[in-house]
Amino acid sequence: MKIKVISLIVFTTMLVGCQKQPEQVHESVKVQFEEADQKISDFLDLLDDPDADKDKQKEVLCVEYPKVYKQEYMPTILKLTLDVTKENLLKDFNLLLITTKKSLRLFVVEEKTDKFW
């Protein structure tokens, strides 16, 4: 589980880091991305912690993580990079949800992905 989550984070970070950044990106978008990225990192740390409260993990996985990813992380990363698509980000998001739910044995009520868009 840890390897999959870390691999996903490294892949996403490399993808963002390797992209040519637009010349006129506003500093506020960069700050928003960094804040969203930190929130997601904190969520992933909690989900990866075997001693974490299962109710809190379920809350993060079912509610908080999807909300931050779709409402904060995705819009900013799409503004910062040229080659990342909404579809690819949603695939990464769904892959993480599936693997995490299986490893934590959590049951999450699925929501339509376009609810946040």
C-alpha positions as CSV (number, residue, x, y, z in Angstrom):
1,M,0.0,0.0,0.0
2,K,2.7,2.5,1.0
3,I,4.6,1.8,-2.2
4,K,1.5,2.4,-4.4
5,V,0.7,5.7,-2.6
6,I,4.2,6.9,-2.7
7,S,4.5,5.9,-6.4
8,L,1.4,7.9,-7.2
9,I,2.7,10.9,-5.3
10,V,6.1,10.7,-7.0
11,F,4.5,10.2,-10.4
12,T,2.2,13.2,-10.0
13,T,5.1,15.3,-8.6
14,M,7.4,14.4,-11.5
15,L,4.6,15.1,-14.0
16,V,4.1,18.5,-12.5
17,G,7.8,19.2,-12.1
18,C,8.7,18.1,-15.7
19,Q,6.1,20.3,-17.4
20,K,7.0,23.6,-19.0
21,Q,5.4,26.2,-16.8
22,P,3.5,29.0,-18.4
23,E,5.3,32.3,-18.3
24,Q,2.5,34.3,-16.8
25,V,1.2,32.0,-14.0
26,H,0.0,34.1,-11.2
27,E,1.7,33.6,-7.9
28,S,-1.7,33.0,-6.2
29,V,-2.2,29.9,-8.3
30,K,1.1,28.5,-7.2
31,V,0.3,29.2,-3.6
32,Q,-3.1,27.6,-4.0
33,F,-1.5,24.5,-5.5
34,E,1.1,24.2,-2.7
35,E,-1.7,24.5,-0.1
36,A,-3.8,21.8,-1.8
37,D,-0.8,19.6,-2.3
38,Q,0.1,19.9,1.4
39,K,-3.5,18.9,2.4
40,I,-3.4,15.9,0.1
41,S,0.0,14.9,1.5
42,D,-1.5,15.1,5.0
43,F,-4.5,13.0,4.0
44,L,-2.2,10.4,2.4
45,D,-0.1,10.2,5.6
46,L,-3.2,9.6,7.6
47,L,-4.5,7.0,5.3
48,D,-1.1,5.2,5.3
49,D,-0.9,5.2,9.2
50,P,-1.9,1.8,10.5
51,D,-2.6,3.3,13.9
52,A,-4.9,6.0,12.7
53,D,-8.5,6.1,13.7
54,K,-10.6,4.1,11.1
55,D,-13.5,6.5,11.3
56,K,-11.1,9.4,10.6
57,Q,-9.6,7.5,7.7
58,K,-13.0,6.8,6.2
59,E,-14.0,10.5,6.6
60,V,-10.8,11.5,4.8
61,L,-11.2,8.9,2.0
62,C,-14.9,9.4,1.5
63,V,-15.3,13.2,2.0
64,E,-12.3,15.3,2.6
65,Y,-9.8,13.9,0.1
66,P,-12.3,13.9,-2.9
67,K,-13.4,17.4,-2.1
68,V,-9.8,18.9,-1.9
69,Y,-8.6,16.9,-4.9
70,K,-11.4,17.9,-7.2
71,Q,-12.1,21.5,-5.9
72,E,-8.6,22.7,-5.1
73,Y,-5.9,20.4,-6.4
74,M,-7.2,19.6,-9.9
75,P,-8.1,23.2,-10.9
76,T,-4.7,24.6,-9.9
77,I,-2.6,21.8,-11.4
78,L,-4.6,22.2,-14.7
79,K,-3.7,25.9,-14.6
80,L,0.0,25.3,-13.9
81,T,0.7,22.5,-16.5
82,L,0.0,22.2,-20.2
83,D,0.1,18.5,-20.7
84,V,-2.1,17.2,-17.8
85,T,-5.7,16.5,-18.6
86,K,-8.7,16.4,-16.3
87,E,-9.3,12.8,-17.4
88,N,-5.8,11.7,-16.4
89,L,-6.1,13.4,-13.0
90,L,-9.4,11.7,-12.5
91,K,-7.9,8.3,-13.4
92,D,-5.1,8.9,-10.8
93,F,-7.7,9.9,-8.3
94,N,-9.8,6.8,-8.9
95,L,-6.8,4.5,-8.8
96,L,-5.8,5.9,-5.4
97,L,-9.4,5.5,-4.1
98,I,-9.6,1.9,-5.3
99,T,-6.3,0.8,-3.9
100,T,-6.7,2.6,-0.6
101,K,-10.3,1.3,0.0
102,K,-9.0,-2.3,-0.6
103,S,-6.0,-2.0,1.6
104,L,-8.0,-0.3,4.5
105,R,-11.1,-2.5,3.8
106,L,-13.3,0.5,3.8
107,F,-16.6,0.8,2.1
108,V,-17.1,4.2,0.5
109,V,-20.3,5.5,-1.1
110,E,-19.2,6.6,-4.6
111,E,-20.3,10.0,-5.9
112,K,-20.4,11.1,-9.5
113,T,-17.1,12.6,-10.5
114,D,-18.8,15.6,-12.1
115,K,-20.4,16.7,-8.9
116,F,-17.5,18.9,-8.0
117,W,-17.2,20.4,-11.5
